[in-house]
């Protein structure tokens, strides 16, 4: 069964708009766990635009499910991760001007650096995931640098779904789904775990959740947005139900 990682970054985004103490992402993590989230995901960015160091340390102490730390492959972040020891680190590209992550890591180009970072994190007992585009060359390079997990960037699929009538059966959308599926097959063939995420929401998640062998979906913005209207616990439960239904129908 595909598991849900709830990304709570945007709870911190609201807090940081006022540089105050509420809403607290640590509280959000507790509610998400109670609603059935199997993983809590946070991105500690170099510019600290939302999640702060205080948050990750409190989460490490309080989270009773797995903690997934998204981060850039910098010396500062590697040092923090090795002290924090989350269950998993997901290495992502990071740009100061971007609103959100805009694409996957260029593992091919950064092979040497990433191999060193992956080895250091792995020696500390942390599972390492690489956030990659559905590109077979990038997946091959991810296996070569020692990653045990690849999270496939689903942004292009989500964009196609939105642009072509919110229909999974449009040729462009089907092609985007096929690219994610083929990436997943390559990831699993290389002995890595197949995860996916980015821009998934309540309307478009089902075709991705139905893909064979997918282990985890990491979703944040859509869940936090829905929580404004129905509450976080209900928002998490609704997403989990959609994922479970899609998996059951595909099985």
Backbone bond lengths (Angstrom), bond angles and torsions (degrees), N, CA, C in turn:
res aa  C-N    CA-C-N  psi(-1)  N-CA   C-N-CA  omega(-1)  CA-C   N-CA-C  phi
1 X - - - 1.466 - - 1.526 110.01 -
2 X 1.305 116.80 132.44 1.461 121.68 178.87 1.528 110.23 -67.49
3 X 1.308 116.21 132.02 1.461 121.78 -178.85 1.529 110.30 -96.85
4 X 1.343 114.84 157.47 1.466 121.11 -177.76 1.520 110.93 -109.76
5 X 1.317 114.85 124.14 1.454 121.31 169.49 1.514 109.03 -101.94
6 X 1.319 117.21 118.34 1.460 121.62 -179.04 1.524 109.27 -93.63
7 X 1.321 114.99 118.94 1.465 121.29 178.53 1.531 108.45 -87.93
8 X 1.321 116.44 120.62 1.474 121.01 -174.57 1.535 112.52 -103.51
9 X 1.327 117.42 15.61 1.466 120.76 -178.40 1.526 112.84 -52.29
10 X 1.338 116.57 -41.46 1.470 118.48 -170.33 1.521 113.20 -78.24
11 X 1.321 117.00 -11.58 1.462 118.29 166.39 1.525 108.52 -65.88
12 X 1.334 115.38 -42.29 1.469 119.88 177.13 1.519 111.70 -68.39
13 X 1.339 117.78 -30.62 1.464 120.71 177.05 1.528 110.68 -59.06
14 X 1.333 116.32 -44.20 1.469 120.43 178.40 1.523 110.23 -64.23
15 X 1.311 116.87 -43.62 1.473 119.95 179.45 1.526 110.98 -60.68
16 X 1.335 116.41 -45.48 1.459 120.23 -175.62 1.523 112.75 -69.79
17 X 1.331 117.51 -17.52 1.463 119.68 176.03 1.521 111.37 -60.74
18 X 1.337 116.29 -27.60 1.463 121.35 177.98 1.530 112.73 -113.15
19 X 1.352 116.28 -2.39 1.472 121.01 -177.03 1.536 110.19 52.37
20 X 1.329 114.14 47.76 1.453 119.00 -177.37 1.524 109.07 -121.41
21 X 1.323 117.59 -154.21 1.457 121.24 -173.54 1.523 112.93 -113.95
22 X 1.330 117.10 2.39 1.457 119.31 -179.99 1.523 110.69 -140.58
23 X 1.344 116.33 149.50 1.465 128.33 -3.53 1.522 111.96 -73.32
24 X 1.295 116.35 149.23 1.455 121.76 -174.81 1.531 110.21 -92.92
25 X 1.325 118.94 119.63 1.466 120.56 179.39 1.526 112.98 -62.52
26 X 1.331 117.00 -24.46 1.465 119.52 177.56 1.528 109.78 -66.96
27 X 1.318 117.39 -39.40 1.467 121.10 174.35 1.526 110.01 -62.69
28 X 1.328 115.98 -41.85 1.461 120.23 179.98 1.525 110.86 -60.54
29 X 1.321 116.55 -39.48 1.466 119.98 178.53 1.519 111.00 -61.46
30 X 1.324 116.45 -39.72 1.464 120.57 179.07 1.524 110.75 -62.69
31 X 1.324 116.80 -45.62 1.469 120.90 179.89 1.534 110.21 -64.01
32 X 1.330 117.08 -42.40 1.466 120.44 -179.96 1.529 110.98 -62.01
33 X 1.326 116.19 -39.32 1.470 119.48 176.80 1.524 110.91 -62.96
34 X 1.332 116.62 -45.33 1.464 120.73 -179.49 1.530 111.21 -61.59
35 X 1.324 116.34 -28.86 1.462 121.07 179.62 1.523 112.51 -83.91
36 X 1.329 117.07 -5.18 1.458 120.00 174.97 1.506 117.01 110.18
37 X 1.324 119.05 6.50 1.467 120.15 176.72 1.520 109.77 -61.85
38 X 1.322 116.41 133.35 1.464 120.52 179.21 1.516 112.75 -87.67
39 X 1.347 116.43 -18.90 1.465 121.90 -176.47 1.527 107.71 -141.60
40 X 1.320 116.30 143.36 1.460 122.11 169.18 1.525 107.14 -110.06
41 X 1.323 115.83 126.73 1.461 121.77 -178.42 1.521 109.79 -113.99
42 X 1.335 115.89 134.84 1.464 121.71 173.45 1.521 109.18 -138.65
43 X 1.311 115.88 148.10 1.456 121.98 177.84 1.533 108.38 -113.35
44 X 1.308 115.88 107.95 1.465 120.72 174.71 1.520 107.67 -87.33
45 X 1.325 115.73 98.68 1.456 120.80 -176.59 1.524 110.53 -82.00
46 X 1.326 115.23 156.38 1.463 120.52 178.47 1.525 111.34 -60.35
47 X 1.332 117.43 -35.00 1.465 120.14 -178.21 1.534 112.91 -88.00
48 X 1.360 116.83 -1.11 1.472 122.14 177.17 1.524 111.69 52.81
49 X 1.325 116.76 42.28 1.465 119.27 -175.75 1.533 112.62 -72.24
50 X 1.330 117.73 -22.39 1.462 118.96 176.62 1.525 110.62 -135.64
51 X 1.305 119.34 -79.19 1.468 121.10 179.43 1.530 109.97 -65.51
52 X 1.339 115.61 136.16 1.464 122.78 -179.21 1.539 109.60 -110.84
53 X 1.326 115.70 164.63 1.467 120.23 179.76 1.528 110.89 -57.48
54 X 1.323 116.21 -40.30 1.466 120.67 178.62 1.519 111.12 -55.46
55 X 1.333 116.57 -38.83 1.460 121.19 -177.35 1.527 111.71 -64.02
56 X 1.334 116.06 -47.26 1.467 117.80 -174.79 1.522 111.73 -66.74
57 X 1.331 116.84 -34.19 1.461 118.91 179.26 1.521 111.41 -70.83
58 X 1.330 117.32 -39.84 1.462 119.67 176.41 1.523 111.24 -67.73
59 X 1.319 117.20 -37.32 1.456 120.37 176.95 1.520 111.32 -64.04
60 X 1.309 116.06 -40.48 1.471 119.11 179.52 1.527 110.87 -60.47
61 X 1.327 116.06 -36.55 1.463 120.69 -179.34 1.525 112.71 -77.80
62 X 1.328 117.42 -29.14 1.470 119.81 -169.72 1.523 115.23 -107.51
63 X 1.324 118.10 -26.23 1.466 120.28 -175.70 1.525 110.17 -69.38
64 X 1.324 115.70 128.79 1.462 121.35 -179.17 1.524 112.43 -99.22
65 X 1.327 116.93 -4.93 1.457 121.49 173.60 1.526 107.29 -108.64
66 X 1.324 117.34 -170.89 1.462 119.86 -177.13 1.526 110.61 -74.41
67 X 1.319 115.73 142.74 1.461 122.19 177.59 1.525 108.88 -107.79
68 X 1.333 115.62 126.44 1.460 122.64 178.92 1.521 108.10 -113.75
69 X 1.321 116.35 116.25 1.465 122.29 -179.64 1.520 109.74 -99.67
70 X 1.334 116.52 112.26 1.456 120.52 172.02 1.521 108.27 -83.74
71 X 1.336 116.16 140.26 1.469 119.10 -177.12 1.515 110.29 -166.33
72 X 1.322 114.87 160.93 1.460 121.03 171.90 1.528 109.14 -79.50
73 X 1.315 115.58 157.46 1.467 120.63 -177.82 1.533 110.58 -85.71
74 X 1.330 116.33 59.37 1.460 121.33 179.45 1.527 110.28 -104.58
75 X 1.316 116.06 161.44 1.464 120.32 179.93 1.528 110.53 -60.38
76 X 1.348 116.60 -41.37 1.457 119.90 -179.54 1.522 111.12 -60.16
77 X 1.331 116.87 -48.00 1.460 120.79 -176.37 1.521 111.80 -69.71
78 X 1.306 117.19 -36.89 1.468 119.90 177.33 1.526 110.23 -62.24
79 X 1.329 116.50 -41.63 1.470 120.06 178.96 1.524 110.66 -63.45
80 X 1.335 117.03 -41.86 1.467 120.27 178.51 1.523 110.44 -63.48
81 X 1.332 116.68 -46.12 1.462 120.54 -178.91 1.521 112.20 -61.69
82 X 1.314 116.80 -40.03 1.467 119.93 -179.13 1.530 111.66 -66.84
83 X 1.325 117.48 -28.54 1.461 120.95 174.57 1.523 111.32 -81.07
84 X 1.319 116.34 -41.15 1.464 122.24 -176.21 1.529 111.98 -70.64
85 X 1.314 115.72 -41.88 1.464 123.85 -179.31 1.530 113.62 56.89
86 X 1.315 117.26 58.71 1.466 119.22 171.46 1.523 108.99 -67.28
87 X 1.316 116.30 163.67 1.465 118.63 177.88 1.529 111.47 -64.42
88 X 1.337 116.28 -33.29 1.455 119.39 -179.84 1.523 110.00 -144.37
89 X 1.311 115.96 145.23 1.455 123.58 169.42 1.521 107.34 -114.49
90 X 1.334 116.27 131.99 1.458 121.07 172.88 1.522 107.81 -110.36
91 X 1.310 115.78 115.25 1.463 121.22 179.71 1.525 109.04 -82.64
92 X 1.331 114.91 127.60 1.461 121.23 -176.59 1.527 109.45 -130.73
93 X 1.340 117.53 154.43 1.464 119.17 172.05 1.525 108.96 -73.56
94 X 1.307 115.84 156.84 1.456 118.78 -176.49 1.524 109.95 -146.77
95 X 1.329 115.86 129.19 1.453 121.29 176.73 1.509 110.05 -126.18
96 X 1.314 117.65 139.01 1.468 121.10 -175.99 1.524 112.50 -65.68
97 X 1.326 118.06 -29.77 1.452 120.29 -175.46 1.527 113.27 -91.79
98 X 1.316 117.44 -10.39 1.456 119.49 -177.49 1.523 110.86 -73.70
99 X 1.340 115.39 149.80 1.460 120.79 175.21 1.518 109.41 -79.84
100 X 1.318 115.95 -43.11 1.458 121.93 174.76 1.517 107.33 -144.43
101 X 1.312 117.69 174.09 1.459 121.27 -178.75 1.522 109.86 -58.30
102 X 1.317 116.55 128.27 1.451 120.95 -169.91 1.516 113.75 -101.45
103 X 1.306 118.03 -9.77 1.457 120.47 -179.19 1.511 110.38 -177.32
104 X 1.326 115.16 177.86 1.455 119.97 -178.43 1.519 112.84 -80.87
105 X 1.310 114.66 168.41 1.458 120.94 174.86 1.527 110.50 -63.38
106 X 1.317 116.08 145.96 1.470 120.24 169.84 1.525 106.93 -90.98
107 X 1.312 115.49 80.71 1.467 120.53 -175.87 1.522 110.82 -65.84
108 X 1.318 116.45 -35.04 1.465 120.47 -179.83 1.524 109.94 -59.63
109 X 1.309 117.06 -47.52 1.466 121.41 -177.73 1.522 111.96 -72.39
110 X 1.334 116.40 -36.72 1.465 120.57 -175.49 1.526 112.46 -100.31
111 X 1.306 116.71 23.59 1.462 121.93 -173.20 1.528 113.26 -52.06
112 X 1.320 117.35 -49.17 1.466 120.65 -175.28 1.524 111.19 -64.37
113 X 1.321 116.79 -47.02 1.470 121.00 179.76 1.522 111.14 -62.64
114 X 1.321 116.84 -45.36 1.455 120.32 -177.33 1.528 111.83 -67.58
115 X 1.303 117.10 -34.41 1.468 119.56 177.73 1.526 110.47 -61.13
116 X 1.330 116.76 -40.57 1.466 121.05 178.68 1.529 110.82 -66.94
117 X 1.328 116.76 -44.25 1.466 121.35 -178.95 1.518 110.71 -65.34
118 X 1.327 117.04 -45.59 1.465 120.85 179.99 1.523 110.43 -60.77
119 X 1.327 116.96 -41.87 1.459 120.13 -179.68 1.526 111.48 -63.79
120 X 1.316 116.64 -42.24 1.470 119.90 -179.20 1.517 111.44 -65.09
121 X 1.327 116.94 -44.01 1.463 120.42 179.09 1.526 110.99 -66.32
122 X 1.317 116.34 -41.61 1.462 120.71 -179.50 1.518 111.76 -63.87
123 X 1.317 116.62 -37.25 1.470 120.54 178.31 1.523 111.53 -62.58
124 X 1.330 116.59 -25.74 1.464 121.37 179.35 1.527 111.38 -84.05
125 X 1.329 116.79 -4.73 1.457 121.00 179.47 1.512 114.32 92.81
126 X 1.339 117.11 15.42 1.469 121.80 -178.25 1.522 109.28 -98.00
127 X 1.350 116.33 131.70 1.458 119.85 171.90 1.520 108.13 -70.62
128 X 1.317 116.76 140.34 1.463 120.66 -176.78 1.522 110.22 -117.83
129 X 1.317 114.79 124.23 1.459 123.26 175.89 1.521 108.91 -111.62
130 X 1.308 116.69 143.18 1.459 121.92 174.34 1.527 108.72 -112.84
131 X 1.325 116.08 131.97 1.457 122.52 177.77 1.520 107.82 -86.78
132 X 1.342 116.12 113.23 1.464 120.22 -171.92 1.515 111.25 -130.77
133 X 1.323 115.70 152.80 1.455 120.91 169.80 1.527 109.10 -70.27
134 X 1.327 118.22 159.03 1.471 120.13 178.25 1.528 110.90 -73.70
135 X 1.318 114.77 69.64 1.460 124.28 -174.53 1.532 107.17 -126.99
136 X 1.323 116.74 120.68 1.463 120.22 -173.15 1.528 112.46 -64.41
137 X 1.328 117.82 -31.17 1.469 119.76 177.66 1.528 110.70 -67.05
138 X 1.319 117.17 -38.81 1.466 120.52 178.95 1.535 110.45 -67.87
139 X 1.308 116.55 -37.33 1.465 120.32 179.56 1.528 110.52 -68.22
140 X 1.308 116.83 -41.17 1.462 120.31 176.60 1.535 110.42 -60.82
141 X 1.323 116.21 -42.49 1.466 120.15 178.95 1.530 110.75 -66.40
142 X 1.336 117.44 -36.54 1.468 121.07 178.84 1.519 110.34 -60.31
143 X 1.318 116.73 -42.17 1.469 119.94 177.74 1.524 110.65 -64.97
144 X 1.316 116.39 -38.20 1.469 120.70 -178.01 1.523 112.09 -66.43
145 X 1.332 117.79 -32.75 1.467 119.35 -178.53 1.526 112.29 -85.40
146 X 1.341 117.18 -3.53 1.451 119.99 172.42 1.509 116.57 101.04
147 X 1.340 118.57 9.66 1.459 120.27 177.34 1.520 110.02 -65.05
148 X 1.320 116.55 145.99 1.465 120.53 176.51 1.529 111.29 -104.06
149 X 1.336 116.76 -9.86 1.460 122.64 -178.71 1.522 108.30 -139.41
150 X 1.331 116.71 144.45 1.463 121.77 168.47 1.522 108.18 -126.25
151 X 1.327 116.16 130.13 1.461 121.62 173.03 1.522 107.85 -102.21
152 X 1.316 115.75 117.03 1.460 120.27 -176.92 1.521 110.33 -82.03
153 X 1.311 115.50 131.43 1.468 123.53 179.67 1.529 109.03 -70.63
154 X 1.316 116.88 113.64 1.463 121.19 -178.08 1.528 113.01 -97.11
155 X 1.321 117.48 9.14 1.457 120.55 178.74 1.520 113.82 -56.52
156 X 1.341 119.60 -46.93 1.469 119.57 179.39 1.529 112.52 -60.03
157 X 1.322 116.67 -38.87 1.474 119.62 175.66 1.524 110.86 -62.58
158 X 1.344 116.81 -48.14 1.466 120.41 -178.52 1.526 110.89 -60.62
159 X 1.316 116.57 -38.35 1.469 120.38 178.39 1.522 110.48 -64.40
160 X 1.342 116.76 -43.76 1.464 120.27 179.38 1.530 110.83 -63.50
161 X 1.316 116.24 -42.40 1.459 120.72 179.42 1.528 110.65 -57.79
162 X 1.337 115.93 -44.78 1.473 121.17 -179.74 1.529 111.44 -69.47
163 X 1.321 116.61 -41.71 1.468 120.66 -172.68 1.521 113.16 -74.16
164 X 1.334 116.54 -28.28 1.464 120.07 -174.18 1.524 111.78 -111.94
165 X 1.323 115.07 53.94 1.452 120.73 168.99 1.507 116.12 79.99
166 X 1.335 118.21 15.69 1.470 121.62 -178.57 1.526 110.16 54.55
167 X 1.339 115.03 40.07 1.465 121.03 -176.80 1.524 109.67 -122.20
168 X 1.323 115.46 128.84 1.458 119.77 178.01 1.524 111.96 -76.07
169 X 1.354 117.46 -14.52 1.460 119.96 -176.46 1.526 113.39 -95.86
170 X 1.333 118.18 1.48 1.461 119.66 175.38 1.533 108.39 -68.14
171 X 1.343 119.02 141.97 1.468 120.95 -177.49 1.531 114.34 -53.62
172 X 1.338 117.34 -40.39 1.462 119.57 -179.86 1.530 110.99 -67.75
173 X 1.322 116.32 -38.24 1.457 119.72 178.86 1.519 110.53 -70.03
174 X 1.339 116.23 -41.41 1.469 119.46 177.38 1.521 111.02 -60.59
175 X 1.322 116.83 -38.18 1.470 120.22 178.71 1.521 110.93 -64.75
176 X 1.338 116.82 -38.99 1.463 120.40 179.05 1.526 111.12 -67.49
177 X 1.341 116.63 -39.55 1.463 119.97 176.38 1.525 110.15 -63.92
178 X 1.325 116.27 -42.53 1.463 120.50 179.68 1.525 111.45 -60.92
179 X 1.342 116.46 -37.38 1.468 119.75 178.71 1.523 111.08 -63.71
180 X 1.339 116.86 -41.63 1.463 120.18 178.09 1.525 109.73 -66.78
181 X 1.336 116.59 -41.68 1.470 119.85 179.14 1.533 111.02 -61.08
182 X 1.332 116.99 -46.33 1.462 120.44 179.93 1.519 111.50 -63.49
183 X 1.336 115.95 -37.79 1.462 119.55 176.18 1.522 110.07 -62.45
184 X 1.333 116.34 -43.36 1.459 120.22 178.93 1.515 112.16 -61.10
185 X 1.317 116.41 -40.55 1.467 120.15 178.29 1.530 110.97 -63.04
186 X 1.330 116.15 -40.98 1.466 120.27 179.18 1.523 111.08 -67.26
187 X 1.322 116.67 -39.59 1.468 121.30 179.10 1.523 109.99 -61.81
188 X 1.307 116.54 -47.26 1.461 120.38 -178.90 1.521 111.41 -67.96
189 X 1.330 117.15 -37.56 1.466 120.56 178.24 1.524 111.44 -63.18
190 X 1.341 115.99 -29.47 1.466 120.86 178.81 1.524 112.28 -84.09
191 X 1.337 116.94 1.53 1.463 120.78 177.69 1.511 114.53 84.84
192 X 1.337 117.36 15.97 1.457 121.51 179.94 1.528 110.28 -104.74
193 X 1.321 116.10 163.91 1.468 121.85 176.77 1.517 109.39 -85.16
194 X 1.323 115.62 138.54 1.462 122.86 -177.45 1.527 109.69 -98.51
195 X 1.333 116.72 109.59 1.458 124.23 173.18 1.524 108.77 -114.78
196 X 1.319 116.83 168.96 1.467 120.17 177.07 1.517 109.59 -153.07
197 X 1.325 115.16 158.10 1.450 119.51 177.75 1.510 112.65 174.98
198 X 1.293 115.91 164.41 1.459 129.58 174.86 1.523 110.10 112.35
199 X 1.330 114.52 117.66 1.472 124.73 176.19 1.523 113.29 66.72
200 X 1.322 117.53 16.87 1.461 119.82 174.96 1.527 108.91 -78.39
201 X 1.338 115.24 142.80 1.464 119.78 -179.72 1.521 109.74 -143.82
202 X 1.322 116.50 -172.12 1.459 121.20 -174.47 1.525 112.40 -68.57
203 X 1.327 117.86 -25.19 1.462 121.41 -179.34 1.522 112.75 -84.70
204 X 1.339 117.20 -32.65 1.468 118.93 -170.34 1.522 114.88 -111.71
205 X 1.326 118.64 -0.03 1.464 120.00 -172.46 1.527 113.28 -72.21
206 X 1.324 118.31 -30.70 1.465 120.65 -170.35 1.531 114.24 -57.30
207 X 1.342 120.37 -47.90 1.460 118.38 -178.61 1.530 113.60 -61.85
208 X 1.319 117.84 -29.76 1.467 120.39 178.33 1.530 110.04 -78.43
209 X 1.329 116.77 -41.54 1.465 120.24 178.55 1.518 111.98 -63.58
210 X 1.326 116.83 -23.19 1.462 121.31 -178.65 1.531 113.39 -84.51
211 X 1.313 118.02 -7.05 1.462 120.23 -176.84 1.531 111.17 -66.58
212 X 1.310 118.10 142.39 1.470 120.60 -177.92 1.529 112.00 -65.78
213 X 1.318 115.54 134.40 1.459 121.09 172.45 1.509 115.73 80.25
214 X 1.328 118.35 4.49 1.464 118.37 -179.01 1.526 109.18 -73.59
215 X 1.325 116.28 132.28 1.471 120.85 -172.54 1.520 112.86 -99.53
216 X 1.338 117.11 -42.21 1.465 120.81 -175.85 1.522 110.18 -142.98
217 X 1.338 115.09 142.96 1.456 121.93 168.70 1.520 107.73 -116.00
218 X 1.329 116.31 131.47 1.465 120.82 179.44 1.527 107.93 -110.83
219 X 1.339 115.05 114.99 1.462 121.80 -171.60 1.526 108.75 -133.82
220 X 1.329 115.97 133.50 1.455 119.23 -178.19 1.513 114.20 -130.20
221 X 1.324 116.99 -65.62 1.461 121.16 -170.09 1.517 112.55 -56.33
222 X 1.327 117.37 -44.10 1.461 120.32 -177.76 1.525 111.47 -64.86
223 X 1.320 116.42 -40.07 1.466 120.08 -178.43 1.525 110.76 -68.62
224 X 1.327 117.21 -45.18 1.466 119.98 -179.96 1.524 110.32 -66.40
225 X 1.341 117.47 -36.46 1.462 120.71 177.48 1.529 110.98 -63.51
226 X 1.321 117.00 -45.84 1.457 120.18 179.84 1.522 111.43 -65.30
227 X 1.341 115.48 -33.26 1.466 120.25 -179.13 1.526 112.22 -60.60
228 X 1.323 117.91 -26.29 1.466 120.45 177.31 1.524 111.38 -59.49
229 X 1.317 116.32 -28.21 1.464 120.65 -174.75 1.529 113.37 -104.98
230 X 1.325 117.20 -31.80 1.475 118.85 -174.80 1.521 112.58 -119.34
231 X 1.333 117.61 -5.73 1.457 120.68 -175.34 1.518 110.62 92.46
232 X 1.332 116.42 150.02 1.457 120.70 -173.85 1.528 112.14 -67.54
233 X 1.318 117.26 -41.44 1.463 118.88 -179.13 1.532 111.04 -59.84
234 X 1.317 116.49 -45.80 1.460 120.22 179.33 1.523 110.94 -65.70
235 X 1.321 117.39 -39.70 1.468 120.97 -179.78 1.525 111.07 -61.83
236 X 1.322 117.16 -42.31 1.472 120.71 178.62 1.529 109.96 -66.47
237 X 1.327 117.03 -44.66 1.471 120.33 -179.28 1.533 111.18 -61.45
238 X 1.323 116.74 -39.87 1.467 119.95 179.28 1.526 111.11 -64.33
239 X 1.324 117.02 -42.32 1.467 119.62 178.95 1.525 111.00 -65.46
240 X 1.321 116.91 -42.76 1.460 119.67 178.41 1.531 111.20 -61.21
241 X 1.327 116.70 -38.57 1.463 120.31 179.60 1.528 111.06 -64.95
242 X 1.327 117.62 -41.23 1.459 121.25 177.96 1.525 111.40 -62.80
243 X 1.334 116.21 -42.71 1.456 120.73 179.97 1.539 110.46 -64.86
244 X 1.334 116.31 -44.71 1.461 120.51 -179.70 1.521 111.00 -63.91
245 X 1.327 117.18 -41.49 1.460 121.07 179.83 1.516 111.31 -64.17
246 X 1.329 117.03 -42.40 1.465 120.44 179.71 1.523 110.95 -64.32
247 X 1.339 116.44 -41.79 1.459 120.23 179.22 1.527 111.18 -64.07
248 X 1.328 115.54 -40.72 1.464 120.31 -179.24 1.526 110.91 -65.71
249 X 1.319 116.80 -42.38 1.463 120.30 -179.65 1.529 111.65 -66.00
250 X 1.348 115.95 -35.38 1.475 119.19 -179.36 1.514 112.01 -75.68
251 X 1.365 116.05 -24.84 1.459 120.47 -177.64 1.509 113.24 -76.55
